[in-house]
């Protein structure tokens, strides 16, 4: 029998796929990472379930993301900090 959840990180869990996809998107969109407490606040999960999901996703990312970047890499992101300067009248 073939099932969509056979094989990937969500295989054998009773957690809804929407919760998994929400957690994956939140991890990918956070600049400095995501804690299980933050995932608990962002979704309808308890802290232990959020920790379990994050651990499984991080293990999968570390095992399957072994390709290193090479050559010229361009990124489109800007971070500007500070107060606006005085303007001339």
PDB file of N, CA, C and O in Angstrom:
ATOM      1  N   UNK A   1       0.835  -1.172   0.000  1.00  0.00           N
ATOM      2  CA  UNK A   1       0.000   0.000   0.000  1.00  0.00           C
ATOM      3  C   UNK A   1       0.885   1.241   0.000  1.00  0.00           C
ATOM      4  O   UNK A   1       1.858   1.310   0.751  1.00  0.00           O
ATOM      5  N   UNK A   2       0.559   2.204  -0.823  1.00  0.00           N
ATOM      6  CA  UNK A   2       1.310   3.451  -0.926  1.00  0.00           C
ATOM      7  C   UNK A   2       0.581   4.565  -0.187  1.00  0.00           C
ATOM      8  O   UNK A   2      -0.626   4.747  -0.350  1.00  0.00           O
ATOM      9  N   UNK A   3       1.314   5.295   0.615  1.00  0.00           N
ATOM     10  CA  UNK A   3       0.770   6.465   1.305  1.00  0.00           C
ATOM     11  C   UNK A   3       1.747   7.622   1.152  1.00  0.00           C
ATOM     12  O   UNK A   3       2.956   7.424   1.036  1.00  0.00           O
ATOM     13  N   UNK A   4       1.216   8.797   1.154  1.00  0.00           N
ATOM     14  CA  UNK A   4       2.053   9.980   0.996  1.00  0.00           C
ATOM     15  C   UNK A   4       3.017  10.138   2.161  1.00  0.00           C
ATOM     16  O   UNK A   4       4.134  10.624   1.981  1.00  0.00           O
ATOM     17  N   UNK A   5       2.601   9.735   3.341  1.00  0.00           N
ATOM     18  CA  UNK A   5       3.433   9.919   4.527  1.00  0.00           C
ATOM     19  C   UNK A   5       4.443   8.792   4.722  1.00  0.00           C
ATOM     20  O   UNK A   5       5.162   8.795   5.721  1.00  0.00           O
ATOM     21  N   UNK A   6       4.522   7.850   3.821  1.00  0.00           N
ATOM     22  CA  UNK A   6       5.476   6.744   3.949  1.00  0.00           C
ATOM     23  C   UNK A   6       6.876   7.226   3.611  1.00  0.00           C
ATOM     24  O   UNK A   6       7.101   7.730   2.510  1.00  0.00           O
ATOM     25  N   UNK A   7       7.813   7.084   4.525  1.00  0.00           N
ATOM     26  CA  UNK A   7       9.190   7.433   4.247  1.00  0.00           C
ATOM     27  C   UNK A   7       9.652   8.777   4.762  1.00  0.00           C
ATOM     28  O   UNK A   7      10.726   8.836   5.361  1.00  0.00           O
ATOM     29  N   UNK A   8       8.911   9.873   4.569  1.00  0.00           N
ATOM     30  CA  UNK A   8       9.438  11.156   5.016  1.00  0.00           C
ATOM     31  C   UNK A   8       9.458  11.298   6.531  1.00  0.00           C
ATOM     32  O   UNK A   8       9.191  10.350   7.270  1.00  0.00           O
ATOM     33  N   UNK A   9       9.777  12.492   6.964  1.00  0.00           N
ATOM     34  CA  UNK A   9       9.940  12.772   8.385  1.00  0.00           C
ATOM     35  C   UNK A   9       8.646  12.578   9.161  1.00  0.00           C
ATOM     36  O   UNK A   9       8.692  12.289  10.356  1.00  0.00           O
ATOM     37  N   UNK A  10       7.492  12.728   8.517  1.00  0.00           N
ATOM     38  CA  UNK A  10       6.227  12.595   9.242  1.00  0.00           C
ATOM     39  C   UNK A  10       5.696  11.174   9.278  1.00  0.00           C
ATOM     40  O   UNK A  10       4.563  10.966   9.710  1.00  0.00           O
ATOM     41  N   UNK A  11       6.452  10.208   8.850  1.00  0.00           N
ATOM     42  CA  UNK A  11       6.002   8.815   8.838  1.00  0.00           C
ATOM     43  C   UNK A  11       5.843   8.302  10.271  1.00  0.00           C
ATOM     44  O   UNK A  11       6.735   8.469  11.104  1.00  0.00           O
ATOM     45  N   UNK A  12       4.716   7.685  10.542  1.00  0.00           N
ATOM     46  CA  UNK A  12       4.477   7.047  11.834  1.00  0.00           C
ATOM     47  C   UNK A  12       4.056   7.991  12.947  1.00  0.00           C
ATOM     48  O   UNK A  12       4.082   7.600  14.114  1.00  0.00           O
ATOM     49  N   UNK A  13       3.671   9.210  12.630  1.00  0.00           N
ATOM     50  CA  UNK A  13       3.214  10.123  13.679  1.00  0.00           C
ATOM     51  C   UNK A  13       1.718  10.376  13.532  1.00  0.00           C
ATOM     52  O   UNK A  13       1.148  10.208  12.454  1.00  0.00           O
ATOM     53  N   UNK A  14       1.108  10.774  14.613  1.00  0.00           N
ATOM     54  CA  UNK A  14      -0.321  11.077  14.589  1.00  0.00           C
ATOM     55  C   UNK A  14      -0.579  12.575  14.454  1.00  0.00           C
ATOM     56  O   UNK A  14      -1.721  13.030  14.527  1.00  0.00           O
ATOM     57  N   UNK A  15       0.488  13.327  14.257  1.00  0.00           N
ATOM     58  CA  UNK A  15       0.367  14.779  14.124  1.00  0.00           C
ATOM     59  C   UNK A  15      -0.107  15.093  12.705  1.00  0.00           C
ATOM     60  O   UNK A  15       0.352  14.477  11.743  1.00  0.00           O
ATOM     61  N   UNK A  16      -1.017  16.042  12.581  1.00  0.00           N
ATOM     62  CA  UNK A  16      -1.570  16.397  11.278  1.00  0.00           C
ATOM     63  C   UNK A  16      -0.479  16.938  10.356  1.00  0.00           C
ATOM     64  O   UNK A  16       0.483  17.558  10.808  1.00  0.00           O
ATOM     65  N   UNK A  17      -0.648  16.691   9.054  1.00  0.00           N
ATOM     66  CA  UNK A  17       0.325  17.175   8.084  1.00  0.00           C
ATOM     67  C   UNK A  17       0.375  18.704   8.057  1.00  0.00           C
ATOM     68  O   UNK A  17       1.436  19.284   7.823  1.00  0.00           O
ATOM     69  N   UNK A  18      -0.744  19.347   8.291  1.00  0.00           N
ATOM     70  CA  UNK A  18      -0.760  20.814   8.309  1.00  0.00           C
ATOM     71  C   UNK A  18       0.158  21.354   9.401  1.00  0.00           C
ATOM     72  O   UNK A  18       0.811  22.378   9.205  1.00  0.00           O
ATOM     73  N   UNK A  19       0.214  20.683  10.541  1.00  0.00           N
ATOM     74  CA  UNK A  19       1.095  21.112  11.631  1.00  0.00           C
ATOM     75  C   UNK A  19       2.554  20.952  11.231  1.00  0.00           C
ATOM     76  O   UNK A  19       3.385  21.806  11.538  1.00  0.00           O
ATOM     77  N   UNK A  20       2.865  19.853  10.542  1.00  0.00           N
ATOM     78  CA  UNK A  20       4.233  19.621  10.063  1.00  0.00           C
ATOM     79  C   UNK A  20       4.630  20.711   9.066  1.00  0.00           C
ATOM     80  O   UNK A  20       5.710  21.290   9.174  1.00  0.00           O
ATOM     81  N   UNK A  21       3.764  20.984   8.108  1.00  0.00           N
ATOM     82  CA  UNK A  21       4.079  21.975   7.079  1.00  0.00           C
ATOM     83  C   UNK A  21       4.190  23.376   7.678  1.00  0.00           C
ATOM     84  O   UNK A  21       5.025  24.171   7.248  1.00  0.00           O
ATOM     85  N   UNK A  22       3.354  23.678   8.665  1.00  0.00           N
ATOM     86  CA  UNK A  22       3.449  24.959   9.351  1.00  0.00           C
ATOM     87  C   UNK A  22       4.800  25.081  10.053  1.00  0.00           C
ATOM     88  O   UNK A  22       5.455  26.120   9.968  1.00  0.00           O
ATOM     89  N   UNK A  23       5.213  24.028  10.739  1.00  0.00           N
ATOM     90  CA  UNK A  23       6.497  24.044  11.445  1.00  0.00           C
ATOM     91  C   UNK A  23       7.660  24.201  10.461  1.00  0.00           C
ATOM     92  O   UNK A  23       8.599  24.951  10.727  1.00  0.00           O
ATOM     93  N   UNK A  24       7.601  23.501   9.335  1.00  0.00           N
ATOM     94  CA  UNK A  24       8.673  23.605   8.339  1.00  0.00           C
ATOM     95  C   UNK A  24       8.742  25.019   7.790  1.00  0.00           C
ATOM     96  O   UNK A  24       9.831  25.573   7.648  1.00  0.00           O
ATOM     97  N   UNK A  25       7.597  25.610   7.480  1.00  0.00           N
ATOM     98  CA  UNK A  25       7.614  26.968   6.932  1.00  0.00           C
ATOM     99  C   UNK A  25       8.102  27.982   7.966  1.00  0.00           C
ATOM    100  O   UNK A  25       8.808  28.927   7.614  1.00  0.00           O
ATOM    101  N   UNK A  26       7.735  27.800   9.227  1.00  0.00           N
ATOM    102  CA  UNK A  26       8.207  28.716  10.264  1.00  0.00           C
ATOM    103  C   UNK A  26       9.714  28.602  10.466  1.00  0.00           C
ATOM    104  O   UNK A  26      10.391  29.610  10.668  1.00  0.00           O
ATOM    105  N   UNK A  27      10.244  27.380  10.414  1.00  0.00           N
ATOM    106  CA  UNK A  27      11.691  27.186  10.550  1.00  0.00           C
ATOM    107  C   UNK A  27      12.429  27.858   9.407  1.00  0.00           C
ATOM    108  O   UNK A  27      13.446  28.518   9.621  1.00  0.00           O
ATOM    109  N   UNK A  28      11.922  27.695   8.199  1.00  0.00           N
ATOM    110  CA  UNK A  28      12.603  28.251   7.030  1.00  0.00           C
ATOM    111  C   UNK A  28      12.514  29.770   6.977  1.00  0.00           C
ATOM    112  O   UNK A  28      13.398  30.409   6.407  1.00  0.00           O
ATOM    113  N   UNK A  29      11.485  30.361   7.549  1.00  0.00           N
ATOM    114  CA  UNK A  29      11.309  31.804   7.478  1.00  0.00           C
ATOM    115  C   UNK A  29      11.978  32.562   8.618  1.00  0.00           C
ATOM    116  O   UNK A  29      12.128  33.781   8.536  1.00  0.00           O
ATOM    117  N   UNK A  30      12.379  31.874   9.670  1.00  0.00           N
ATOM    118  CA  UNK A  30      13.027  32.544  10.799  1.00  0.00           C
ATOM    119  C   UNK A  30      14.517  32.712  10.510  1.00  0.00           C
ATOM    120  O   UNK A  30      15.185  31.782  10.058  1.00  0.00           O
ATOM    121  N   UNK A  31      15.013  33.895  10.775  1.00  0.00           N
ATOM    122  CA  UNK A  31      16.403  34.197  10.473  1.00  0.00           C
ATOM    123  C   UNK A  31      17.362  33.533  11.456  1.00  0.00           C
ATOM    124  O   UNK A  31      18.417  33.040  11.058  1.00  0.00           O
ATOM    125  N   UNK A  32      17.002  33.520  12.727  1.00  0.00           N
ATOM    126  CA  UNK A  32      17.901  33.010  13.757  1.00  0.00           C
ATOM    127  C   UNK A  32      17.432  31.696  14.373  1.00  0.00           C
ATOM    128  O   UNK A  32      17.913  31.319  15.442  1.00  0.00           O
ATOM    129  N   UNK A  33      16.520  30.999  13.737  1.00  0.00           N
ATOM    130  CA  UNK A  33      16.048  29.732  14.273  1.00  0.00           C
ATOM    131  C   UNK A  33      14.731  29.877  15.004  1.00  0.00           C
ATOM    132  O   UNK A  33      14.202  30.978  15.158  1.00  0.00           O
ATOM    133  N   UNK A  34      14.216  28.755  15.448  1.00  0.00           N
ATOM    134  CA  UNK A  34      12.910  28.718  16.086  1.00  0.00           C
ATOM    135  C   UNK A  34      12.988  27.803  17.302  1.00  0.00           C
ATOM    136  O   UNK A  34      13.493  26.684  17.211  1.00  0.00           O
ATOM    137  N   UNK A  35      12.494  28.272  18.425  1.00  0.00           N
ATOM    138  CA  UNK A  35      12.473  27.440  19.627  1.00  0.00           C
ATOM    139  C   UNK A  35      11.150  26.688  19.709  1.00  0.00           C
ATOM    140  O   UNK A  35      10.173  27.046  19.051  1.00  0.00           O
ATOM    141  N   UNK A  36      11.136  25.652  20.521  1.00  0.00           N
ATOM    142  CA  UNK A  36       9.905  24.883  20.683  1.00  0.00           C
ATOM    143  C   UNK A  36       8.836  25.715  21.385  1.00  0.00           C
ATOM    144  O   UNK A  36       7.645  25.525  21.136  1.00  0.00           O
ATOM    145  N   UNK A  37       9.240  26.618  22.244  1.00  0.00           N
ATOM    146  CA  UNK A  37       8.268  27.484  22.913  1.00  0.00           C
ATOM    147  C   UNK A  37       7.615  28.445  21.919  1.00  0.00           C
ATOM    148  O   UNK A  37       6.417  28.714  22.007  1.00  0.00           O
ATOM    149  N   UNK A  38       8.405  28.961  20.970  1.00  0.00           N
ATOM    150  CA  UNK A  38       7.836  29.846  19.955  1.00  0.00           C
ATOM    151  C   UNK A  38       6.894  29.083  19.035  1.00  0.00           C
ATOM    152  O   UNK A  38       5.843  29.600  18.657  1.00  0.00           O
ATOM    153  N   UNK A  39       7.262  27.851  18.671  1.00  0.00           N
ATOM    154  CA  UNK A  39       6.380  27.029  17.843  1.00  0.00           C
ATOM    155  C   UNK A  39       5.087  26.709  18.582  1.00  0.00           C
ATOM    156  O   UNK A  39       4.023  26.630  17.967  1.00  0.00           O
ATOM    157  N   UNK A  40       5.173  26.526  19.891  1.00  0.00           N
ATOM    158  CA  UNK A  40       3.979  26.300  20.706  1.00  0.00           C
ATOM    159  C   UNK A  40       3.042  27.501  20.639  1.00  0.00           C
ATOM    160  O   UNK A  40       1.827  27.348  20.519  1.00  0.00           O
ATOM    161  N   UNK A  41       3.623  28.699  20.719  1.00  0.00           N
ATOM    162  CA  UNK A  41       2.801  29.911  20.653  1.00  0.00           C
ATOM    163  C   UNK A  41       2.219  30.125  19.259  1.00  0.00           C
ATOM    164  O   UNK A  41       1.108  30.639  19.131  1.00  0.00           O
ATOM    165  N   UNK A  42       2.948  29.741  18.215  1.00  0.00           N
ATOM    166  CA  UNK A  42       2.498  29.979  16.845  1.00  0.00           C
ATOM    167  C   UNK A  42       1.499  28.940  16.340  1.00  0.00           C
ATOM    168  O   UNK A  42       0.783  29.196  15.372  1.00  0.00           O
ATOM    169  N   UNK A  43       1.442  27.786  16.976  1.00  0.00           N
ATOM    170  CA  UNK A  43       0.546  26.721  16.500  1.00  0.00           C
ATOM    171  C   UNK A  43      -0.226  26.138  17.677  1.00  0.00           C
ATOM    172  O   UNK A  43      -0.022  26.543  18.822  1.00  0.00           O
ATOM    173  N   UNK A  44      -1.090  25.211  17.399  1.00  0.00           N
ATOM    174  CA  UNK A  44      -1.911  24.567  18.442  1.00  0.00           C
ATOM    175  C   UNK A  44      -1.251  23.290  18.944  1.00  0.00           C
ATOM    176  O   UNK A  44      -1.865  22.223  18.908  1.00  0.00           O
ATOM    177  N   UNK A  45      -0.031  23.381  19.404  1.00  0.00           N
ATOM    178  CA  UNK A  45       0.709  22.215  19.888  1.00  0.00           C
ATOM    179  C   UNK A  45       1.156  22.466  21.317  1.00  0.00           C
ATOM    180  O   UNK A  45       1.302  23.611  21.743  1.00  0.00           O
ATOM    181  N   UNK A  46       1.371  21.380  22.052  1.00  0.00           N
ATOM    182  CA  UNK A  46       1.994  21.572  23.348  1.00  0.00           C
ATOM    183  C   UNK A  46       3.514  21.590  23.167  1.00  0.00           C
ATOM    184  O   UNK A  46       4.012  21.284  22.083  1.00  0.00           O
ATOM    185  N   UNK A  47       4.242  21.942  24.209  1.00  0.00           N
ATOM    186  CA  UNK A  47       5.675  22.165  24.080  1.00  0.00           C
ATOM    187  C   UNK A  47       6.433  20.887  23.743  1.00  0.00           C
ATOM    188  O   UNK A  47       7.387  20.936  22.966  1.00  0.00           O
ATOM    189  N   UNK A  48       6.046  19.764  24.293  1.00  0.00           N
ATOM    190  CA  UNK A  48       6.747  18.505  24.018  1.00  0.00           C
ATOM    191  C   UNK A  48       6.563  18.072  22.564  1.00  0.00           C
ATOM    192  O   UNK A  48       7.501  17.571  21.943  1.00  0.00           O
ATOM    193  N   UNK A  49       5.376  18.261  22.027  1.00  0.00           N
ATOM    194  CA  UNK A  49       5.117  17.927  20.628  1.00  0.00           C
ATOM    195  C   UNK A  49       5.891  18.859  19.714  1.00  0.00           C
ATOM    196  O   UNK A  49       6.446  18.420  18.707  1.00  0.00           O
ATOM    197  N   UNK A  50       5.934  20.135  20.052  1.00  0.00           N
ATOM    198  CA  UNK A  50       6.695  21.096  19.249  1.00  0.00           C
ATOM    199  C   UNK A  50       8.174  20.754  19.267  1.00  0.00           C
ATOM    200  O   UNK A  50       8.840  20.845  18.235  1.00  0.00           O
ATOM    201  N   UNK A  51       8.701  20.364  20.419  1.00  0.00           N
ATOM    202  CA  UNK A  51      10.106  19.965  20.513  1.00  0.00           C
ATOM    203  C   UNK A  51      10.370  18.730  19.656  1.00  0.00           C
ATOM    204  O   UNK A  51      11.390  18.658  18.972  1.00  0.00           O
ATOM    205  N   UNK A  52       9.457  17.759  19.690  1.00  0.00           N
ATOM    206  CA  UNK A  52       9.591  16.541  18.890  1.00  0.00           C
ATOM    207  C   UNK A  52       9.619  16.864  17.396  1.00  0.00           C
ATOM    208  O   UNK A  52      10.452  16.336  16.660  1.00  0.00           O
ATOM    209  N   UNK A  53       8.720  17.721  16.957  1.00  0.00           N
ATOM    210  CA  UNK A  53       8.665  18.102  15.540  1.00  0.00           C
ATOM    211  C   UNK A  53       9.958  18.802  15.131  1.00  0.00           C
ATOM    212  O   UNK A  53      10.539  18.470  14.098  1.00  0.00           O
ATOM    213  N   UNK A  54      10.411  19.765  15.927  1.00  0.00           N
ATOM    214  CA  UNK A  54      11.624  20.500  15.597  1.00  0.00           C
ATOM    215  C   UNK A  54      12.840  19.581  15.546  1.00  0.00           C
ATOM    216  O   UNK A  54      13.696  19.726  14.673  1.00  0.00           O
ATOM    217  N   UNK A  55      12.916  18.643  16.474  1.00  0.00           N
ATOM    218  CA  UNK A  55      14.045  17.712  16.487  1.00  0.00           C
ATOM    219  C   UNK A  55      14.047  16.846  15.242  1.00  0.00           C
ATOM    220  O   UNK A  55      15.094  16.663  14.622  1.00  0.00           O
ATOM    221  N   UNK A  56      12.905  16.315  14.869  1.00  0.00           N
ATOM    222  CA  UNK A  56      12.825  15.475  13.662  1.00  0.00           C
ATOM    223  C   UNK A  56      13.188  16.247  12.407  1.00  0.00           C
ATOM    224  O   UNK A  56      13.899  15.738  11.541  1.00  0.00           O
ATOM    225  N   UNK A  57      12.697  17.483  12.308  1.00  0.00           N
ATOM    226  CA  UNK A  57      12.987  18.300  11.121  1.00  0.00           C
ATOM    227  C   UNK A  57      14.473  18.639  11.061  1.00  0.00           C
ATOM    228  O   UNK A  57      15.075  18.571   9.990  1.00  0.00           O
ATOM    229  N   UNK A  58      15.073  19.003  12.192  1.00  0.00           N
ATOM    230  CA  UNK A  58      16.500  19.345  12.210  1.00  0.00           C
ATOM    231  C   UNK A  58      17.375  18.155  11.853  1.00  0.00           C
ATOM    232  O   UNK A  58      18.379  18.314  11.159  1.00  0.00           O
ATOM    233  N   UNK A  59      17.012  16.970  12.316  1.00  0.00           N
ATOM    234  CA  UNK A  59      17.778  15.773  11.972  1.00  0.00           C
ATOM    235  C   UNK A  59      17.693  15.506  10.473  1.00  0.00           C
ATOM    236  O   UNK A  59      18.702  15.199   9.838  1.00  0.00           O
ATOM    237  N   UNK A  60      16.510  15.620   9.912  1.00  0.00           N
ATOM    238  CA  UNK A  60      16.337  15.406   8.470  1.00  0.00           C
ATOM    239  C   UNK A  60      17.107  16.441   7.661  1.00  0.00           C
ATOM    240  O   UNK A  60      17.711  16.108   6.641  1.00  0.00           O
ATOM    241  N   UNK A  61      17.091  17.688   8.107  1.00  0.00           N
ATOM    242  CA  UNK A  61      17.816  18.734   7.382  1.00  0.00           C
ATOM    243  C   UNK A  61      19.320  18.502   7.438  1.00  0.00           C
ATOM    244  O   UNK A  61      20.018  18.762   6.458  1.00  0.00           O
ATOM    245  N   UNK A  62      19.827  18.023   8.553  1.00  0.00           N
ATOM    246  CA  UNK A  62      21.268  17.800   8.666  1.00  0.00           C
ATOM    247  C   UNK A  62      21.721  16.579   7.863  1.00  0.00           C
ATOM    248  O   UNK A  62      22.849  16.556   7.372  1.00  0.00           O
ATOM    249  N   UNK A  63      20.869  15.573   7.722  1.00  0.00           N
ATOM    250  CA  UNK A  63      21.250  14.368   6.989  1.00  0.00           C
ATOM    251  C   UNK A  63      21.156  14.562   5.483  1.00  0.00           C
ATOM    252  O   UNK A  63      22.015  14.076   4.748  1.00  0.00           O
ATOM    253  N   UNK A  64      20.143  15.253   5.015  1.00  0.00           N
ATOM    254  CA  UNK A  64      19.900  15.327   3.581  1.00  0.00           C
ATOM    255  C   UNK A  64      20.430  16.599   2.942  1.00  0.00           C
ATOM    256  O   UNK A  64      20.449  16.697   1.715  1.00  0.00           O
ATOM    257  N   UNK A  65      20.854  17.560   3.717  1.00  0.00           N
ATOM    258  CA  UNK A  65      21.331  18.822   3.160  1.00  0.00           C
ATOM    259  C   UNK A  65      22.840  18.883   3.113  1.00  0.00           C
ATOM    260  O   UNK A  65      23.421  19.884   3.534  1.00  0.00           O
ATOM    261  N   UNK A  66      23.497  17.850   2.615  1.00  0.00           N
ATOM    262  CA  UNK A  66      24.947  17.775   2.635  1.00  0.00           C
ATOM    263  C   UNK A  66      25.643  18.530   1.531  1.00  0.00           C
ATOM    264  O   UNK A  66      26.873  18.563   1.522  1.00  0.00           O
ATOM    265  N   UNK A  67      24.935  19.139   0.599  1.00  0.00           N
ATOM    266  CA  UNK A  67      25.574  19.846  -0.503  1.00  0.00           C
ATOM    267  C   UNK A  67      26.047  21.219  -0.030  1.00  0.00           C
ATOM    268  O   UNK A  67      25.281  21.988   0.550  1.00  0.00           O
ATOM    269  N   UNK A  68      27.330  21.512  -0.290  1.00  0.00           N
ATOM    270  CA  UNK A  68      27.879  22.811   0.064  1.00  0.00           C
ATOM    271  C   UNK A  68      27.783  23.744  -1.129  1.00  0.00           C
ATOM    272  O   UNK A  68      27.875  23.311  -2.277  1.00  0.00           O
ATOM    273  N   UNK A  69      27.599  25.016  -0.853  1.00  0.00           N
ATOM    274  CA  UNK A  69      27.518  26.006  -1.917  1.00  0.00           C
ATOM    275  C   UNK A  69      28.912  26.301  -2.445  1.00  0.00           C
ATOM    276  O   UNK A  69      29.879  26.340  -1.684  1.00  0.00           O
ATOM    277  N   UNK A  70      29.009  26.511  -3.759  1.00  0.00           N
ATOM    278  CA  UNK A  70      30.295  26.817  -4.375  1.00  0.00           C
ATOM    279  C   UNK A  70      30.115  27.931  -5.385  1.00  0.00           C
ATOM    280  O   UNK A  70      29.010  28.155  -5.879  1.00  0.00           O
ATOM    281  N   UNK A  71      31.187  28.625  -5.691  1.00  0.00           N
ATOM    282  CA  UNK A  71      31.125  29.676  -6.696  1.00  0.00           C
ATOM    283  C   UNK A  71      30.581  30.977  -6.139  1.00  0.00           C
ATOM    284  O   UNK A  71      30.602  31.206  -4.930  1.00  0.00           O
ATOM    285  N   UNK A  72      30.093  31.829  -7.036  1.00  0.00           N
ATOM    286  CA  UNK A  72      29.546  33.124  -6.640  1.00  0.00           C
ATOM    287  C   UNK A  72      28.096  32.943  -6.202  1.00  0.00           C
ATOM    288  O   UNK A  72      27.291  32.336  -6.907  1.00  0.00           O
ATOM    289  N   UNK A  73      27.778  33.483  -5.022  1.00  0.00           N
ATOM    290  CA  UNK A  73      26.435  33.367  -4.464  1.00  0.00           C
ATOM    291  C   UNK A  73      25.902  34.773  -4.228  1.00  0.00           C
ATOM    292  O   UNK A  73      26.558  35.588  -3.580  1.00  0.00           O
ATOM    293  N   UNK A  74      24.725  35.056  -4.746  1.00  0.00           N
ATOM    294  CA  UNK A  74      24.099  36.355  -4.544  1.00  0.00           C
ATOM    295  C   UNK A  74      22.872  36.188  -3.666  1.00  0.00           C
ATOM    296  O   UNK A  74      22.103  35.240  -3.822  1.00  0.00           O
ATOM    297  N   UNK A  75      22.699  37.126  -2.739  1.00  0.00           N
ATOM    298  CA  UNK A  75      21.539  37.095  -1.859  1.00  0.00           C
ATOM    299  C   UNK A  75      20.865  38.461  -1.883  1.00  0.00           C
ATOM    300  O   UNK A  75      21.540  39.490  -1.866  1.00  0.00           O
ATOM    301  N   UNK A  76      19.561  38.473  -1.923  1.00  0.00           N
ATOM    302  CA  UNK A  76      18.799  39.716  -1.957  1.00  0.00           C
ATOM    303  C   UNK A  76      18.166  39.963  -0.602  1.00  0.00           C
ATOM    304  O   UNK A  76      17.023  39.577  -0.358  1.00  0.00           O
ATOM    305  N   UNK A  77      18.913  40.606   0.271  1.00  0.00           N
ATOM    306  CA  UNK A  77      18.378  40.951   1.583  1.00  0.00           C
ATOM    307  C   UNK A  77      19.160  42.133   2.117  1.00  0.00           C
ATOM    308  O   UNK A  77      20.377  42.204   1.950  1.00  0.00           O
ATOM    309  N   UNK A  78      18.480  43.045   2.745  1.00  0.00           N
ATOM    310  CA  UNK A  78      19.133  44.228   3.290  1.00  0.00           C
ATOM    311  C   UNK A  78      18.681  44.416   4.724  1.00  0.00           C
ATOM    312  O   UNK A  78      17.498  44.289   5.042  1.00  0.00           O
ATOM    313  N   UNK A  79      19.636  44.721   5.584  1.00  0.00           N
ATOM    314  CA  UNK A  79      19.326  45.010   6.978  1.00  0.00           C
ATOM    315  C   UNK A  79      19.936  46.364   7.299  1.00  0.00           C
ATOM    316  O   UNK A  79      21.159  46.505   7.319  1.00  0.00           O
ATOM    317  N   UNK A  80      19.101  47.356   7.547  1.00  0.00           N
ATOM    318  CA  UNK A  80      19.567  48.703   7.845  1.00  0.00           C
ATOM    319  C   UNK A  80      19.113  49.041   9.249  1.00  0.00           C
ATOM    320  O   UNK A  80      17.938  48.892   9.586  1.00  0.00           O
ATOM    321  N   UNK A  81      20.045  49.497  10.067  1.00  0.00           N
ATOM    322  CA  UNK A  81      19.711  49.793  11.448  1.00  0.00           C
ATOM    323  C   UNK A  81      20.132  51.218  11.782  1.00  0.00           C
ATOM    324  O   UNK A  81      21.109  51.729  11.233  1.00  0.00           O
ATOM    325  N   UNK A  82      19.429  51.824  12.639  1.00  0.00           N
ATOM    326  CA  UNK A  82      19.793  53.150  13.107  1.00  0.00           C
ATOM    327  C   UNK A  82      18.649  54.127  12.992  1.00  0.00           C
ATOM    328  O   UNK A  82      17.639  53.875  12.335  1.00  0.00           O
ATOM    329  N   UNK A  83      18.841  55.239  13.648  1.00  0.00           N
ATOM    330  CA  UNK A  83      17.829  56.285  13.607  1.00  0.00           C
ATOM    331  C   UNK A  83      18.033  57.129  12.356  1.00  0.00           C
ATOM    332  O   UNK A  83      19.160  57.264  11.880  1.00  0.00           O
ATOM    333  N   UNK A  84      16.967  57.693  11.822  1.00  0.00           N
ATOM    334  CA  UNK A  84      17.150  58.582  10.680  1.00  0.00           C
ATOM    335  C   UNK A  84      17.930  59.825  11.081  1.00  0.00           C
ATOM    336  O   UNK A  84      17.759  60.357  12.178  1.00  0.00           O
ATOM    337  N   UNK A  85      18.779  60.273  10.185  1.00  0.00           N
ATOM    338  CA  UNK A  85      19.602  61.456  10.473  1.00  0.00           C
ATOM    339  C   UNK A  85      18.803  62.746  10.401  1.00  0.00           C
ATOM    340  O   UNK A  85      17.636  62.752  10.008  1.00  0.00           O
ATOM    341  N   UNK A  86      19.462  63.852  10.791  1.00  0.00           N
ATOM    342  CA  UNK A  86      18.810  65.157  10.749  1.00  0.00           C
ATOM    343  C   UNK A  86      18.683  65.587   9.302  1.00  0.00           C
ATOM    344  O   UNK A  86      19.579  65.369   8.487  1.00  0.00           O
ATOM    345  N   UNK A  87      17.558  66.199   9.003  1.00  0.00           N
ATOM    346  CA  UNK A  87      17.342  66.676   7.630  1.00  0.00           C
ATOM    347  C   UNK A  87      17.603  68.177   7.561  1.00  0.00           C
ATOM    348  O   UNK A  87      17.351  68.907   8.520  1.00  0.00           O
ATOM    349  N   UNK A  88      18.101  68.618   6.440  1.00  0.00           N
ATOM    350  CA  UNK A  88      18.318  70.052   6.208  1.00  0.00           C
ATOM    351  C   UNK A  88      17.019  70.712   5.793  1.00  0.00           C
ATOM    352  O   UNK A  88      16.257  70.154   5.004  1.00  0.00           O
ATOM    353  N   UNK A  89      16.767  71.884   6.316  1.00  0.00           N
ATOM    354  CA  UNK A  89      15.539  72.597   5.966  1.00  0.00           C
ATOM    355  C   UNK A  89      15.791  73.592   4.876  1.00  0.00           C
ATOM    356  O   UNK A  89      14.869  74.287   4.450  1.00  0.00           O
TER     357      UNK A  89
END
